[in-house]
Amino acid sequence: MMARIGLTAWIIVAPTLFAVNGIASAGQNCPAEVILKAPRGELRTDRAVTFSVTVRNPGGSPLNCLLPTAQVYDVLVLREGRMVWRWSQGMRFAAVLTPLSLPPEGARAYRVDWETSQGALRDLAGEPLEPGSYQAVAVLKVRPEIRSQPVSLHFPPPASR
C-alpha cells in the first residue's frame, strides 16, 4: 500500500518539478517550430517516400519542452482531410514524460520512411494507395500539438508516368 501511494505522488508531482526547472510541461506552451520536407514532383505508389521532420527553436533563448510520452513526432498523410497513413500506426511509446531541449536557433532532424509492402505504399487499412493528390503534415507531440505547414504529394496513375 505504501509503495502505491509513493508512486501516485511522484506521478502527480513530476510535471510540477519539470516546470519549476524551466521546462514547459505537458499542456503548456512550447514555442518550437516543426518543418516537414518531402520529395518534390510526381511520386510513385510503388516506391517508398522519405520525409524529413525538423524541430527547430526559432527563439534566442533555450527551448525546454516536455512531451507527455516518449513519442516526439509523427507524420500524417491526408486526402481530402481524411487520414490515410500515419507513421506511428501500430507503434507503442512509453508513457513517460520526455524532455525536449534545444539551444537558441538549434534544431533536431528526424527521418521518416513510408515503406512499400508487397510492392505498393499502403494506407491505414492495408490497401494499396490510390493515385491522386495528398497532403502530409508533421506533428510535434507536445500538448497542444504543433503541426508543420502541409506539404503536397502527388501520385499520378501508373499509365501517365
N, C-alpha and C positions, 0 to 999 in steps of 0.2 A: 504494500500500500504506500509506503514512504517513497519508494522509487518512482511510482507513478506520479505522485504529487510533485516531486523534483523535476521530472521530465515535462510535465504540464507547465510548470513555472518557467522553465527555460524556453519553451516554445512561445509563450506569451511575451516574455521579456526580450528575446533575441532581436526582433525588429527594432525595438527601442534602443538597444545597445548600439546597433549599427547606425541609427540616425544620430545618436549622440557623437559618434566618431566621425561624422561628416559624410556618411553615405546616405543618399536618398533611399529610404526604404520603399518596399512594395506599396504602391498606392500614392507615392509622392512623385513630384515632377522630376524627370530625368532629361536634361537638356541635350541629349545625343541626337545625331543625325544619322539616318540609315540610307545607304545608296545601293541600288541594285544595278548590276550590269549584266547584259545578256548578249548573245551573238546577234549581229545585225543582219538584215536581209532575209531571204527566204530560208526557212529551216525545213528539215525533213523529219517526218514522223517515224522513220526507220533508223534514226541516228540519235545518240544521246545529246542532251543540251546541258552545257555547263554555265552556271550562274556564278557571279562574284558578288558577295554581300560585304559591304564595308560599314562598320560602325565607327562614327567619327565624333570627336569632341570639337565643335566649332568655336568653343569659348577660349578665353585667355587664362582660365584657372583650371585646375584638375577636375575631372569628371569622376564622380563616385556614385554609382547606382547599385541598387540591389534587385536582383531578379528573384521571383517567387519560387523558381525551380532551377534545376541545372540546365534547362534549355535556354540558350542565349538568343537564338534567331530561328526564323522559319522562312520558307519561300512558298508562296501560293501562286497557282496558275488558275485564272478565271476566264470563263467565256460567258459573255452577256451577264456578268455579275454573279454567276454560279461557279463555285469552286470545283475544278475538275482534277486538280493534283495539288498535293501538299507534301513537301519534303519530309516532314516529321510523321507522316501517316504510318501508324503501326509501331512507332518507336516509343520507348519509355524513358522518362527522365526522372532522376532522383528528386524527391520532394524536399530539397534543401535550399535554404536561402543562399544565393550565389552572388558575390560581389562582382561588379564590372567597373574597373578603373582605367581611365585613360588620361595621359598628361595633356596639358594645353595643346590644342591643334593636333593631337595624336589620333591615331586610327588603328583599327584591327580589322583584318580581312579574313573572310571565310569563303571556301569553295563549296558549292552545292552542285551535285550532278543528278540530273533526271535521266536515269539509265533506261535503256530499252530492255524489254523482256520478250522473248520469243520473236525477236526481230522488229519490235514496234514499241514506241512510247505508249504507256498505259495510263488510263485515267484512274480515279479513286475506286471505281467498280472493277478494275482489272481489264476493261475493254480497250481495244486499240484506239489511240487518239484519232479523232476525226480531223481531216484537213480544215483549215479556217484560221480566223484571227482570234488571238487570245491576249490576255494581259497578265503580266507577272508582277508580283509585289513582294518585297522583303519586309519582315516584321521583326522588330526588336522586342523580345518577350518581357519587357518591364510592364508595370501597371501604372497608368494605362499604356497599352501597346503603342509603339511608334512605328509608323509604316513609311516605306520609301515611296517615291513617286512611281506610278505604274510604268512598266516597260512593255511595249507592244511586241508580240511574237506572231509571226505569220507562217503557217504551214500550208503551202499550196497542194492541190491534188497531185498525186504521182504523175499523171499524164502531162502536166504543164511544166515539169522540171526540165 
